[in-house]
């Protein structure tokens, strides 16, 4: 804790009120204390109690924890600088504008659900989780269409049922409804943790217990069969953007269903001794231990890298040139989103040309990878590891159990499918 203004203090604390089940870690939060009021801000960092003690110790030898300490030190310094800048004119509203950005909404009423949504969206932007931040904003817009003002005391079972009916009338899909409800549930959970809302008021749970149950969404099996997959592999593209889209789609398939964000994020430093070694961006924040995914570089994978890879093969350069070193993380997120749209459009066109009746998207490549291995009798635990899944506890004990030879054998099998 450091006092820059005698009326204001900025402190980084381990929030032990909220144990995150997926990672078994606690979030690190920035706390601003002003006039007997504490306001908390999320950071992107998580750790255990033992790790927190190590981070705050005089000597630190763990490289991963050093990165966390460096990150939270930057947050502390930024907060202190803002407090010093505001001086005697300090207010939470002014701090929000400088800390969260010019679009940050004033800190008004703790009971206001919409203010909580705005704060969460701004926090996500600070954490560079741009897609989730936008989804929270979309959920906020939807809620505001249903009710102009919403306090936490208004979030009841009947309110949630009415909001679901409203979204159905707006022709929202079950997937969208479930997503918006999960975001609202997260905001409510945060309010309970901050003692803004009583746990007795919690409206979510099982319908059998007279709570509101978020609708489940069933994923449609969109995997290609072997004939469809061979048709994509053997297709002769008619122009460059079609060729690159097809090749990056196949790159995802050959590379264990690697999602497009991870493909765009690959740098030449990720090519290590015949393997692509990377951390899945989606789970890097929450995973208990940061276990890298290793993908053996088969000839088709190497051919795609050689053909579409950057001329500048510096270790810190992006391989496929979708992301740019000169652009911000937010701009690269937008570039990736735009290019994924291009891939989806080109693949749908290819699908029509080769008479495939599945709407080809980047997700289909990932799903086809998993389904293909399952049909070949590959161990489900291997599939789970290679996909980078974290939700199945039964597979975690296998994470260290697969030898590099196994990975090479599986990769070779994928290559031979078209033969």
Protein Blocks (a to p, Z undefined) as FASTA:
>chain_A
ZZfbfkbccdddddfkbccfklopacddddddeehiacddddfbdcdfklmmmmmpmbdc
bfklmmmmmmmmmmmmmmmmmmmmnmmmgcfklmmmmmnopklccdfbfklmklmmmmmm
mmmmmnopaklmmmmmmmmmmmmmmpmbacfklmcfklmmmmmmmmmmnopafklmmmmm
mmmmmmmmmmmmnomacfklpmbdcfklopacddddddddfbdcfklmmmmmmpccfbfk
lmmmmmmmmmmmmnooiafklmmmpcfklpgghiacdddfklmmmpmbacdddddddfkl
mmmmmmmmcfblcfkbcfklmacfkbcfklmmmmmmmmmmmmmmmmmmmmmmnopabdcd
fklmmmmmmmmmmmnopafklmmmmnopaklmklmmmmmmpcfklmmmmmmmmmmmmZZ
